[in-house]
Amino acid sequence: MLTTNGPTTLLEDIEVPLNLPFTLNQLQLMDAIARTGNFTKAADQLFISQPTASQRVHHLERDLDVTLFHRSHQKVQLTHSGEILLRYCHRILGLCQDAQQALLEQKNLEAGNLVIGASTTLGSYLLPRLIGHYRQLYPQTPVQLQISTTSQICQGIADGQTDIAIVEGPIPFKLRELTQVTMESEEPIVLIVPSSHPFTSISAIEFQDLYQLKFIVLDSQQPPHSVIDQDLVIGDVDLKRLQPEMSFGSLEAIKNAVQFGLGAAFVPLMSIQKELELGLLHQVDIKHLMIRQKISVLESLKHYRPSTTDLFQKQILKSYFHSSIAEQSDAISS
């Protein structure tokens, strides 16, 4: 039987020091050399001498027992081993920056601002309302709203310049590995006519009735001058038979044109709430036809997200998306 006169020591209580074969200074130097292709330029960027830079790389290669750089008079290039280490170098240095940012925000909560990106329609008609709800709950949190195209907003998420985004349509293929969709919903696209139009007296029109109308479209609609994107339509309507009469540069201009009798238009339902309440426009239901635009909430897969992002998503977006899905289910069942 094993006995001891001293206190019992559990294995998990023993602290084993990490003997890492590199330092953060060495990783920063390696990153700088890979970017500049030159020891002297890298040393200048890090405010150290060229001999010190060479010595740090020599020690790093010695401790790792690999060659990291091909050296020549023209340019310094990474070896295969160097390329492998550089990938981890970027991840390690990125985590260090994220840790620093997280600690700064924890130290000064007032700096925990929220940067939201939104595609044009959502940024104009939905986000002001959602941000208003958020500010009622967290009045001390500064909020910045960036409005642009879906592609540009997604790029901002991938680059870490935007904390969270709400966009319409598909995510650009090249950015899908850098971003993640956390929630999805669909926004109805509806037909509007002037409040004096004969369709206002009909509960729901046949989709063949659409062929009688003159449509107002966005200048940017793809393909040029199409009335509505085929990918959004669930039904048998022949979009080639729809007649675009004129085009305008914004949704506001289109709504005004419809209001003054220049034609009909398909617009996001969220963009006409005020006009419907005031009786300035009329929404026309179409039998056996649904038009819906996908909406996605987007976050970065690579960059640190402040706690305000989670609060906005849980307190505001989750409620909105759940109510939106419920409304869609009611519309389908009716």
C-alpha positions as a Markdown table, in Angstrom:
| # | Residue | x | y | z |
|---|---|---|---|---|
| 1 | Met | 0.0 | 0.0 | 0.0 |
| 2 | Leu | 1.4 | 3.4 | -1.0 |
| 3 | Thr | 1.5 | 6.0 | 1.7 |
| 4 | Thr | 2.8 | 9.5 | 1.9 |
| 5 | Asn | 3.5 | 11.9 | 4.7 |
| 6 | Gly | 2.7 | 15.0 | 2.6 |
| 7 | Pro | -0.5 | 16.4 | 1.2 |
| 8 | Thr | -2.2 | 14.5 | -1.6 |
| 9 | Thr | -1.6 | 16.1 | -5.1 |
| 10 | Leu | -4.1 | 15.4 | -7.9 |
| 11 | Leu | -2.7 | 15.0 | -11.4 |
| 12 | Glu | -4.9 | 17.8 | -12.7 |
| 13 | Asp | -3.5 | 20.1 | -10.1 |
| 14 | Ile | 0.0 | 19.9 | -11.7 |
| 15 | Glu | 0.7 | 22.9 | -14.0 |
| 16 | Val | 2.6 | 21.9 | -17.1 |
| 17 | Pro | 4.3 | 24.9 | -18.8 |
| 18 | Leu | 3.7 | 25.3 | -22.5 |
| 19 | Asn | 7.1 | 25.0 | -24.3 |
| 20 | Leu | 6.1 | 26.8 | -27.6 |
| 21 | Pro | 8.8 | 26.9 | -30.3 |
| 22 | Phe | 7.8 | 30.5 | -31.3 |
| 23 | Thr | 6.9 | 33.8 | -29.8 |
| 24 | Leu | 4.3 | 36.4 | -31.0 |
| 25 | Asn | 7.1 | 38.7 | -32.0 |
| 26 | Gln | 8.5 | 36.0 | -34.3 |
| 27 | Leu | 5.0 | 35.4 | -35.8 |
| 28 | Gln | 4.5 | 39.1 | -36.4 |
| 29 | Leu | 7.9 | 39.2 | -38.1 |
| 30 | Met | 7.1 | 36.2 | -40.3 |
| 31 | Asp | 3.8 | 37.9 | -41.3 |
| 32 | Ala | 5.6 | 41.1 | -42.2 |
| 33 | Ile | 8.3 | 39.3 | -44.2 |
| 34 | Ala | 5.7 | 37.3 | -46.2 |
| 35 | Arg | 3.8 | 40.6 | -47.0 |
| 36 | Thr | 6.9 | 42.6 | -48.0 |
| 37 | Gly | 9.1 | 39.8 | -49.4 |
| 38 | Asn | 12.1 | 41.5 | -47.7 |
| 39 | Phe | 13.8 | 41.3 | -44.3 |
| 40 | Thr | 14.8 | 44.9 | -44.2 |
| 41 | Lys | 11.3 | 46.3 | -45.1 |
| 42 | Ala | 9.7 | 43.9 | -42.5 |
| 43 | Ala | 12.2 | 45.0 | -39.9 |
| 44 | Asp | 11.4 | 48.7 | -40.6 |
| 45 | Gln | 7.7 | 48.0 | -40.2 |
| 46 | Leu | 8.2 | 46.5 | -36.8 |
| 47 | Phe | 10.8 | 49.1 | -35.7 |
| 48 | Ile | 13.6 | 46.6 | -35.3 |
| 49 | Ser | 17.0 | 46.3 | -37.0 |
| 50 | Gln | 17.6 | 44.0 | -39.9 |
| 51 | Pro | 20.2 | 41.9 | -38.0 |
| 52 | Thr | 17.6 | 41.5 | -35.2 |
| 53 | Ala | 15.0 | 40.3 | -37.8 |
| 54 | Ser | 17.5 | 37.8 | -39.3 |
| 55 | Gln | 18.4 | 36.5 | -35.8 |
| 56 | Arg | 14.7 | 36.0 | -34.9 |
| 57 | Val | 14.0 | 34.1 | -38.0 |
| 58 | His | 17.2 | 32.0 | -37.6 |
| 59 | His | 16.1 | 31.1 | -34.0 |
| 60 | Leu | 12.5 | 30.3 | -35.2 |
| 61 | Glu | 13.8 | 28.0 | -38.0 |
| 62 | Arg | 16.2 | 26.3 | -35.6 |
| 63 | Asp | 13.6 | 25.7 | -32.9 |
| 64 | Leu | 11.1 | 24.4 | -35.5 |
| 65 | Asp | 13.8 | 22.4 | -37.3 |
| 66 | Val | 12.4 | 23.6 | -40.7 |
| 67 | Thr | 13.4 | 26.1 | -43.4 |
| 68 | Leu | 10.7 | 28.8 | -43.6 |
| 69 | Phe | 12.1 | 31.1 | -46.4 |
| 70 | His | 13.9 | 30.7 | -49.7 |
| 71 | Arg | 16.4 | 33.6 | -49.6 |
| 72 | Ser | 17.8 | 35.3 | -52.7 |
| 73 | His | 19.0 | 38.8 | -53.7 |
| 74 | Gln | 15.7 | 39.4 | -55.5 |
| 75 | Lys | 13.1 | 38.5 | -53.0 |
| 76 | Val | 12.4 | 36.3 | -49.9 |
| 77 | Gln | 9.9 | 33.6 | -50.6 |
| 78 | Leu | 8.1 | 31.1 | -48.3 |
| 79 | Thr | 8.9 | 27.5 | -48.4 |
| 80 | His | 6.0 | 24.9 | -48.2 |
| 81 | Ser | 6.7 | 24.7 | -44.4 |
| 82 | Gly | 6.6 | 28.5 | -44.3 |
| 83 | Glu | 3.2 | 28.6 | -46.0 |
| 84 | Ile | 1.8 | 26.1 | -43.5 |
| 85 | Leu | 3.0 | 28.1 | -40.6 |
| 86 | Leu | 1.9 | 31.4 | -42.1 |
| 87 | Arg | -1.7 | 30.2 | -42.2 |
| 88 | Tyr | -1.6 | 29.4 | -38.5 |
| 89 | Cys | 0.2 | 32.7 | -37.9 |
| 90 | His | -2.7 | 34.6 | -39.3 |
| 91 | Arg | -5.2 | 32.8 | -37.2 |
| 92 | Ile | -3.1 | 33.2 | -34.0 |
| 93 | Leu | -2.5 | 36.9 | -34.6 |
| 94 | Gly | -6.2 | 37.4 | -35.5 |
| 95 | Leu | -7.3 | 35.8 | -32.2 |
| 96 | Cys | -4.9 | 38.0 | -30.3 |
| 97 | Gln | -6.5 | 41.1 | -31.9 |
| 98 | Asp | -10.0 | 39.7 | -31.2 |
| 99 | Ala | -9.0 | 39.1 | -27.5 |
| 100 | Gln | -7.7 | 42.6 | -27.2 |
| 101 | Gln | -10.9 | 44.0 | -28.7 |
| 102 | Ala | -13.1 | 41.9 | -26.4 |
| 103 | Leu | -11.2 | 43.1 | -23.4 |
| 104 | Leu | -11.5 | 46.7 | -24.4 |
| 105 | Glu | -15.2 | 46.4 | -24.9 |
| 106 | Gln | -15.6 | 44.7 | -21.5 |
| 107 | Lys | -13.5 | 47.5 | -19.9 |
| 108 | Asn | -15.5 | 50.2 | -21.4 |
| 109 | Leu | -19.1 | 49.1 | -22.1 |
| 110 | Glu | -20.0 | 52.5 | -23.6 |
| 111 | Ala | -17.7 | 51.6 | -26.5 |
| 112 | Gly | -19.7 | 48.5 | -27.2 |
| 113 | Asn | -21.3 | 50.0 | -30.3 |
| 114 | Leu | -23.2 | 48.0 | -32.9 |
| 115 | Val | -22.6 | 48.3 | -36.6 |
| 116 | Ile | -25.5 | 46.9 | -38.7 |
| 117 | Gly | -25.4 | 46.4 | -42.4 |
| 118 | Ala | -28.5 | 46.2 | -44.6 |
| 119 | Ser | -29.4 | 46.0 | -48.3 |
| 120 | Thr | -31.2 | 49.0 | -49.7 |
| 121 | Thr | -34.8 | 48.2 | -49.1 |
| 122 | Leu | -34.3 | 46.6 | -45.7 |
| 123 | Gly | -32.1 | 49.5 | -44.6 |
| 124 | Ser | -34.7 | 52.1 | -45.7 |
| 125 | Tyr | -38.0 | 50.5 | -44.5 |
| 126 | Leu | -37.3 | 47.8 | -41.9 |
| 127 | Leu | -34.1 | 48.6 | -40.0 |
| 128 | Pro | -35.1 | 52.0 | -38.6 |
| 129 | Arg | -38.1 | 50.3 | -36.9 |
| 130 | Leu | -36.0 | 47.5 | -35.5 |
| 131 | Ile | -33.2 | 49.8 | -34.3 |
| 132 | Gly | -35.8 | 51.9 | -32.6 |
| 133 | His | -37.0 | 48.9 | -30.6 |
| 134 | Tyr | -33.4 | 48.1 | -29.7 |
| 135 | Arg | -32.6 | 51.6 | -28.6 |
| 136 | Gln | -35.6 | 51.5 | -26.3 |
| 137 | Leu | -34.1 | 48.5 | -24.5 |
| 138 | Tyr | -30.4 | 49.7 | -24.7 |
| 139 | Pro | -30.4 | 53.5 | -25.0 |
| 140 | Gln | -26.7 | 53.8 | -24.2 |
| 141 | Thr | -25.5 | 51.6 | -27.1 |
| 142 | Pro | -24.4 | 53.6 | -30.1 |
| 143 | Val | -25.8 | 52.1 | -33.4 |
| 144 | Gln | -24.4 | 52.7 | -36.9 |
| 145 | Leu | -26.5 | 51.6 | -39.9 |
| 146 | Gln | -24.7 | 50.9 | -43.2 |
| 147 | Ile | -27.0 | 50.7 | -46.3 |
| 148 | Ser | -25.6 | 49.4 | -49.6 |
| 149 | Thr | -26.1 | 46.5 | -52.1 |
| 150 | Thr | -26.3 | 43.0 | -50.8 |
| 151 | Ser | -22.8 | 42.2 | -52.3 |
| 152 | Gln | -21.2 | 45.2 | -50.6 |
| 153 | Ile | -22.8 | 44.5 | -47.2 |
| 154 | Cys | -21.8 | 40.8 | -47.4 |
| 155 | Gln | -18.2 | 42.0 | -48.1 |
| 156 | Gly | -18.3 | 44.2 | -45.1 |
| 157 | Ile | -19.3 | 41.2 | -42.9 |
| 158 | Ala | -16.5 | 39.1 | -44.4 |
| 159 | Asp | -13.9 | 41.9 | -43.8 |
| 160 | Gly | -15.1 | 42.4 | -40.2 |
| 161 | Gln | -16.2 | 46.0 | -40.8 |
| 162 | Thr | -19.8 | 45.2 | -40.0 |
| 163 | Asp | -21.0 | 43.3 | -37.0 |
| 164 | Ile | -24.3 | 41.9 | -38.3 |
| 165 | Ala | -26.2 | 42.3 | -41.6 |
| 166 | Ile | -29.7 | 41.7 | -43.0 |
| 167 | Val | -29.8 | 41.3 | -46.7 |
| 168 | Glu | -32.1 | 40.4 | -49.5 |
| 169 | Gly | -31.4 | 37.7 | -52.1 |
| 170 | Pro | -28.6 | 35.2 | -52.4 |
| 171 | Ile | -25.2 | 35.6 | -50.7 |
| 172 | Pro | -22.3 | 36.0 | -53.2 |
| 173 | Phe | -20.7 | 32.6 | -53.7 |
| 174 | Lys | -17.2 | 33.8 | -53.0 |
| 175 | Leu | -18.2 | 35.1 | -49.6 |
| 176 | Arg | -20.1 | 32.1 | -48.3 |
| 177 | Glu | -17.1 | 30.5 | -46.7 |
| 178 | Leu | -16.4 | 33.7 | -44.8 |
| 179 | Thr | -19.9 | 34.3 | -43.5 |
| 180 | Gln | -22.7 | 32.4 | -41.8 |
| 181 | Val | -26.4 | 32.8 | -42.1 |
| 182 | Thr | -28.0 | 32.7 | -38.6 |
| 183 | Met | -31.6 | 33.3 | -39.6 |
| 184 | Glu | -33.7 | 33.3 | -42.7 |
| 185 | Ser | -37.2 | 34.5 | -43.7 |
| 186 | Glu | -39.1 | 35.7 | -46.7 |
| 187 | Glu | -40.6 | 39.1 | -47.4 |
| 188 | Pro | -43.8 | 39.3 | -49.6 |
| 189 | Ile | -43.6 | 41.2 | -52.8 |
| 190 | Val | -47.0 | 42.6 | -53.7 |
| 191 | Leu | -48.8 | 44.2 | -56.6 |
| 192 | Ile | -49.9 | 47.9 | -56.1 |
| 193 | Val | -52.2 | 50.0 | -58.1 |
| 194 | Pro | -53.6 | 53.5 | -57.7 |
| 195 | Ser | -56.4 | 53.8 | -55.1 |
| 196 | Ser | -58.8 | 54.7 | -58.0 |
| 197 | His | -58.0 | 51.6 | -60.1 |
| 198 | Pro | -60.8 | 49.2 | -61.0 |
| 199 | Phe | -58.9 | 46.3 | -59.3 |
| 200 | Thr | -59.6 | 47.9 | -56.0 |
| 201 | Ser | -63.2 | 46.6 | -56.1 |
| 202 | Ile | -62.0 | 43.0 | -56.6 |
| 203 | Ser | -61.0 | 40.7 | -53.7 |
| 204 | Ala | -58.4 | 38.9 | -55.8 |
| 205 | Ile | -57.6 | 39.0 | -59.5 |
| 206 | Glu | -56.6 | 36.1 | -61.8 |
| 207 | Phe | -52.9 | 36.1 | -62.8 |
| 208 | Gln | -54.0 | 36.5 | -66.4 |
| 209 | Asp | -55.3 | 40.0 | -65.5 |
| 210 | Leu | -51.6 | 41.1 | -65.0 |
| 211 | Tyr | -51.1 | 41.0 | -68.7 |
| 212 | Gln | -53.5 | 44.1 | -69.0 |
| 213 | Leu | -51.4 | 46.3 | -66.8 |
| 214 | Lys | -48.6 | 48.7 | -67.6 |
| 215 | Phe | -45.8 | 48.2 | -65.1 |
| 216 | Ile | -43.3 | 50.6 | -63.5 |
| 217 | Val | -39.9 | 49.0 | -62.7 |
| 218 | Leu | -36.6 | 49.8 | -61.1 |
| 219 | Asp | -33.8 | 51.0 | -63.4 |
| 220 | Ser | -31.5 | 48.3 | -61.8 |
| 221 | Gln | -33.9 | 45.4 | -62.3 |
| 222 | Gln | -32.2 | 42.4 | -63.8 |
| 223 | Pro | -32.6 | 41.4 | -66.6 |
| 224 | Pro | -33.0 | 45.0 | -67.8 |
| 225 | His | -36.6 | 46.2 | -67.7 |
| 226 | Ser | -38.1 | 42.9 | -66.4 |
| 227 | Val | -41.1 | 43.5 | -64.2 |
| 228 | Ile | -40.1 | 41.0 | -61.5 |
| 229 | Asp | -37.3 | 38.4 | -60.9 |
| 230 | Gln | -38.5 | 35.0 | -62.1 |
| 231 | Asp | -36.7 | 33.3 | -59.1 |
| 232 | Leu | -39.1 | 35.0 | -56.7 |
| 233 | Val | -42.3 | 33.8 | -58.3 |
| 234 | Ile | -44.3 | 30.8 | -57.3 |
| 235 | Gly | -47.1 | 30.4 | -59.9 |
| 236 | Asp | -47.8 | 30.0 | -63.6 |
| 237 | Val | -47.6 | 33.6 | -64.7 |
| 238 | Asp | -45.6 | 34.2 | -67.9 |
| 239 | Leu | -43.3 | 37.0 | -67.0 |
| 240 | Lys | -42.5 | 37.7 | -70.6 |
| 241 | Arg | -46.0 | 38.8 | -71.2 |
| 242 | Leu | -45.9 | 41.5 | -68.5 |
| 243 | Gln | -45.5 | 44.9 | -70.0 |
| 244 | Pro | -42.9 | 47.4 | -68.5 |
| 245 | Glu | -44.1 | 50.9 | -69.3 |
| 246 | Met | -41.4 | 53.0 | -67.7 |
| 247 | Ser | -38.5 | 52.7 | -65.1 |
| 248 | Phe | -37.5 | 54.8 | -62.1 |
| 249 | Gly | -34.4 | 54.9 | -60.0 |
| 250 | Ser | -35.9 | 54.2 | -56.6 |
| 251 | Leu | -38.8 | 52.6 | -54.8 |
| 252 | Glu | -40.1 | 56.0 | -53.6 |
| 253 | Ala | -40.3 | 57.2 | -57.1 |
| 254 | Ile | -42.1 | 54.1 | -58.2 |
| 255 | Lys | -44.6 | 54.4 | -55.4 |
| 256 | Asn | -45.3 | 58.1 | -56.3 |
| 257 | Ala | -45.7 | 57.2 | -59.9 |
| 258 | Val | -48.3 | 54.5 | -59.1 |
| 259 | Gln | -50.1 | 56.8 | -56.7 |
| 260 | Phe | -50.5 | 59.3 | -59.6 |
| 261 | Gly | -51.9 | 56.8 | -62.0 |
| 262 | Leu | -48.8 | 56.1 | -64.2 |
| 263 | Gly | -49.0 | 52.3 | -63.9 |
| 264 | Ala | -48.8 | 49.3 | -61.5 |
| 265 | Ala | -45.8 | 47.9 | -59.8 |
| 266 | Phe | -44.5 | 45.0 | -57.7 |
| 267 | Val | -42.9 | 46.2 | -54.5 |
| 268 | Pro | -41.8 | 44.8 | -51.1 |
| 269 | Leu | -44.8 | 44.8 | -48.7 |
| 270 | Met | -42.6 | 46.5 | -46.0 |
| 271 | Ser | -42.1 | 49.5 | -48.2 |
| 272 | Ile | -45.8 | 50.5 | -48.5 |
| 273 | Gln | -47.2 | 50.2 | -45.0 |
| 274 | Lys | -47.7 | 54.0 | -44.6 |
| 275 | Glu | -49.3 | 54.4 | -48.0 |
| 276 | Leu | -51.7 | 51.5 | -47.4 |
| 277 | Glu | -52.8 | 53.0 | -44.0 |
| 278 | Leu | -53.4 | 56.4 | -45.6 |
| 279 | Gly | -55.3 | 54.9 | -48.6 |
| 280 | Leu | -52.8 | 56.3 | -51.1 |
| 281 | Leu | -52.1 | 53.0 | -52.7 |
| 282 | His | -54.0 | 49.7 | -53.0 |
| 283 | Gln | -52.5 | 46.2 | -52.6 |
| 284 | Val | -54.0 | 43.7 | -55.1 |
| 285 | Asp | -54.2 | 40.0 | -54.2 |
| 286 | Ile | -53.5 | 37.6 | -57.0 |
| 287 | Lys | -55.1 | 34.1 | -57.0 |
| 288 | His | -52.6 | 31.2 | -57.0 |
| 289 | Leu | -49.6 | 33.4 | -57.2 |
| 290 | Met | -47.0 | 34.2 | -54.5 |
| 291 | Ile | -43.9 | 36.4 | -54.9 |
| 292 | Arg | -41.4 | 36.3 | -52.0 |
| 293 | Gln | -37.8 | 37.6 | -51.5 |
| 294 | Lys | -35.5 | 35.7 | -49.2 |
| 295 | Ile | -34.1 | 37.7 | -46.3 |
| 296 | Ser | -30.9 | 36.5 | -44.4 |
| 297 | Val | -29.2 | 37.5 | -41.2 |
| 298 | Leu | -25.5 | 37.3 | -41.7 |
| 299 | Glu | -22.5 | 37.2 | -39.4 |
| 300 | Ser | -18.7 | 36.8 | -39.9 |
| 301 | Leu | -17.1 | 33.3 | -39.5 |
| 302 | Lys | -13.7 | 34.8 | -38.9 |
| 303 | His | -14.0 | 38.0 | -36.9 |
| 304 | Tyr | -14.9 | 38.8 | -33.3 |
| 305 | Arg | -18.5 | 39.8 | -32.7 |
| 306 | Pro | -19.3 | 42.2 | -29.9 |
| 307 | Ser | -21.9 | 41.2 | -27.3 |
| 308 | Thr | -24.2 | 43.8 | -28.8 |
| 309 | Thr | -24.6 | 41.6 | -31.9 |
| 310 | Asp | -26.0 | 38.8 | -29.9 |
| 311 | Leu | -28.4 | 41.1 | -28.0 |
| 312 | Phe | -29.7 | 42.6 | -31.2 |
| 313 | Gln | -30.2 | 39.2 | -32.7 |
| 314 | Lys | -31.9 | 37.6 | -29.6 |
| 315 | Gln | -34.0 | 40.6 | -28.5 |
| 316 | Ile | -35.0 | 42.1 | -31.8 |
| 317 | Leu | -34.4 | 40.0 | -34.9 |
| 318 | Lys | -35.6 | 36.7 | -33.4 |
| 319 | Ser | -38.9 | 38.2 | -32.5 |
| 320 | Tyr | -39.3 | 39.8 | -36.0 |
| 321 | Phe | -38.4 | 36.7 | -37.9 |
| 322 | His | -40.7 | 34.5 | -35.8 |
| 323 | Ser | -43.6 | 36.8 | -36.4 |
| 324 | Ser | -42.8 | 37.1 | -40.1 |
| 325 | Ile | -42.8 | 33.3 | -40.5 |
| 326 | Ala | -46.1 | 33.1 | -38.6 |
| 327 | Glu | -47.7 | 35.7 | -40.9 |
| 328 | Gln | -46.5 | 33.7 | -43.9 |
| 329 | Ser | -48.1 | 30.5 | -42.6 |
| 330 | Asp | -51.4 | 32.3 | -42.0 |
| 331 | Ala | -51.4 | 33.7 | -45.5 |
| 332 | Ile | -50.7 | 30.3 | -47.1 |
| 333 | Ser | -53.4 | 28.6 | -45.0 |
| 334 | Ser | -56.0 | 31.2 | -45.9 |
